[in-house]
């Protein structure tokens, strides 16, 4: 989880049976975005973020991985983020995350695009 996403969401995600790590837990709170991408790719992780720069970085890199979930919400409370994420995880087959997707999450819906752009 990127710095803009509450560590509380990471706890909830772990309770769902997934392996979530917040950058703050690794003392990487100042890690540049391109290095976050490299780290996530090397550890087969999905990036959860509210930073629009990840869309640009993934587009320019033409990379297929890592998958990214970008939250563009008005209500960015942990409860709302987790609610949206729960829906996505229930509706999106896990293999799609392994092959590379970029999910943009808004209050009313979400959109999945396959990587590379």
Secondary structure, DSSP 4 states (H G I P E B T S, - for coil): --TTS-HHHHHHHHHTT-----GGGGT-TT--HHHHHHHHHHTT--EEE--THHHHHHHHHT---S-EEEE--S---HHHHHHHHHHHHHHS-HHHHHH-EEEEE-SS-EEEEESP-
